[in-house]
């Protein structure tokens, strides 16, 4: 339960950074959001609940797709 809460908190820290990365010329912020979301996914995998893991996967997908569309990640 505690690990899931920490996972959700990692996602809540990564989401605003990923949302700022959606703005043109601020896409580099996604390079910061991706590692935070990956840590959240790993913590979510260690937890028995799925909500933290799924939330971090969503944030990770948003950040990676934005980087792919901007040409920063091939």
Secondary structure, DSSP 8 states (H G I E B T S, - for coil): -HHHHHHHHHHHHHHHHHHHTTSTT-GGGHHHHHHHHHHHHHHHHHSS-SHHHHHHHHHHHHHHHHHHHHTS--
